[in-house]
Amino acid sequence: MFEEKQHQNIKWFLSGDLKLRQQDFGDGRMGIWVSIHEFNVCFTMIMYDFIEWCRELDIDLEVNMKWNNYRGFVIESKDQALVRSEIKRFIDVNNLNPGEDDEKFSKDEWYS
């Protein structure tokens, strides 16, 4: 994944159709939202046991809806590079695509 853009405390990462929006909360934690084909796939990742995947790697991960009421993950800042790579690996291993219940991000909203 490469860093696509940065503005203040938010960074966007890109790898093909996979996009991450990472926001530093300033308290040692970060929020990460995951998009494939512009759909929020966090719910689908939860259904495929991404939380357990992270626990096995000793990554503390919570689900929250801090940004525009979209489901995302909260992690400790120190784990950000590892979590980004594990998100990509998890999606690749499970061949994940957006589900019918996944919400679509607008381009303007994603980069806000």
N, C-alpha and C positions, 0 to 999 in steps of 0.2 A: 504494500500500500504506500502511496506517496501522499504527502500533504498537498492538497489542492488549493487551500486558501486559509488565511488566518485573519481574524478581526477581533481585537480586544481579547477577551478570555475564551473565544471559540475558535476551534480548528476543524476543518473539513478534510477528510481523507477519501481517497478514491482508488479503486482497483476494479477495472471493468465496469460492470453494472452494480457492484457493491460500493456503497458510500457510507461513511461514518460521520456523524456530527458529534464532536467532543467539546463539552463545556466545563471549564474549571470553575468550581463553586467557591474557591478561595478559602476553603476550610480543610484542605488536604484530601478532598474528594472531587470526583469528576463524574459528569453524566455523559453517557454514550447512547446515541440513537442510531439504529441500523436500518439502512434502506437498500432494497434491491428493486430495480426497475421503478424507483420512486415510491415503493410501498414500504411501510414500517413493518419489518419482519420480526420485531422483538417478541411478539406473542407467539409466533410460529417457533421461534428459537426456544422459548420457554416450554412449549409443548413437546419439543424434541429433547428436553432435559439439559438445556445449556447451563442452568444454575448448578446442577449436579456435576456437569463437566468441569465447571470452574472450581467447585469445592474440592474435587479430586486433585486439582492443581494448586490447592491452598490459596485460592483467590477469593476474597470476600466480595460478594456481589449482591446487590439488592435491586429490586425492581421499583421504579417510581415513575411518576407522571409530572415532573417539575416543569417541563417545557411544553407549553401549549396543550396540556392534557394528553400528550402522547406517551405511551409506554416506552420506557428506556431503562438503562442499567446504570446504577451508581457504583463506582469502584473507588478504591484508594488511589490517589494520584501516582504513587510509586508503581502501581501495576499497569499503567496505561499502555505501554508498548506491548507488554505480554498479552493484555486483554485484546488489543487490536489484532494481533497475530492469531490469537485463539479464536476470535470471531470469524476471521477468514477461514481458518482451518476447519472449524466446526461446520460452517456453511458448505465448504467443499466436500468434507467427509460425508455429510448427510444429504448432499445434493439438494439443498433447500431452495425453494422458490416461494414467492409470496403466496399466502393462503387466501381463501375467499373472505375471511374475516379481517384481513390486514387492511389498515387504513392507508390512504394515499396522501403523500406529502405534495403540496404545491411547490414549485421551484422557488417562488418568492419566499414562502414560509421557511423552507429548508435553509436558505441562506440569510435568514433574518437574525 
